[in-house]
Each structure stands twice: as C-alpha cells, then as structure tokens.
Amino acid sequence: MGEVEITPAFIASAMTQPGVLAHLQVVANRVKARAEGIAASEEVDMQVTTVAGVRPKGRPFVNVVADNAEQEWGSSRTGRRRILGRAAAGG
C-alpha cells in the first residue's frame, strides 16, 4: 500500500477542489435554516444570508451572516439571544 505525504502543496490542492466549497455551502445552508427557525420561533426580525469567498491564501469559506447582529451579544436596547451561535452549535 502506498503512502501519502501531507505537504503544504497537497493541502492547497485539496482545499481548492470544487467539492470543498460546495460542501461548505451545504453546511452553511443548514445553519442558515436553523437560525431562521430560531429567529421565527422567538419572534426576532432577522434576515439571514450566506457569503462565500476565498481567502487570500486560497482557503474557501462560507459565512452565515445576519442583519440583526446586535441580538447576538446584546446591548442596552436589545437582549442577548445568540441566535447565530445557537444555530451553528446545533449540529
């Protein structure tokens, strides 16, 4: 059986495969759906979207973002709900 050497070039090649970004999008869509469900159940007005891209060194990412980020940490006007955090931790 052959050996596989994990090198920086191997990692760079792996992270640029089309399936990597596609799977990141699948996971982000699951988190987005959970966040929308939590926001709806708690009657929080919040638009949730995903933002995909590639970092300068080539690593792909998909972030789940909300227009009402104030609820994540709380403020003097808004209670702390952690909707995105709970959605991400949900599995």
N, C-alpha and C positions, 0 to 999 in steps of 0.2 A: 504494500500500500504506500502511496506517495505521501510526502509531507507537504504541508502548506506553510509557507513563511509569511507571517503577518508583517508587512512593511508599510511605511507611510504611503507608498505608491499604491499598494493593494487596497488600503483603506480609502484613499482618494478615489480609486476606481470604483469601489463598492458603493460609496455614498453618492456617486453621480449616476447610478443606474436608474432608469425611469421608474422602476417599481418602488424605489425608496420614497420618492416624493408622492407617488400615488398612495402608498400605504399611510404616509404621514397625513395626507388629506382625509383618508377614511377615518383615522383615529380622531382628527380634529372635528370632523363632521359629527362623530358620536358625542364628543364633549360639547359641541355647539347645541346639539339637540337636548342633551341633559340640562344645559344652562337655560335654554329657552323654557323647558318644562318647569324647572325650579322657579324661574322668574314669574312664569304664569301662575303657578300654584301659590306664590307669595304676593301676587298682585303688584309686582315691580315692573314698571315700564322700562324695558331694556331691549335695545337692538343688538343682536349678537351676530358677528360675521367672522370669517376666517381670512387671514392674509398669508399668502405663500410667497416664498422667495428663496434666494440662495445667498448665503453669507459670503464675504469677500474671499475666504479661503476655499470656497466650493461646497460647504455643507448646506444642504437644503433644510428648510424649516417651514412649518405651517403654524401660525399663532391663532388662537381664538381670542377675539377682542370684543369689548362691549362699549357702547356709547355712554353707559352709566357706570363708569369705573369707581365713582365716589362711594357706591354701596359696598365695594369690595373691602375697603378699610374703614369706612365710617368717617363722619365729620360732625361738625356742630349742627348741621342741618339734616344729616342722613345717618341712620343706624347702620352698624356693620352687619352685613348679611353674608358676605363671602360666596356669592353665587358661582362665580367662575372657579374659585378654589374648590368648592364642593363638587362642582361638575367634573373637574379634572381628576379629583380623587375618587370619583365614583366608579372607576374601573376602566 
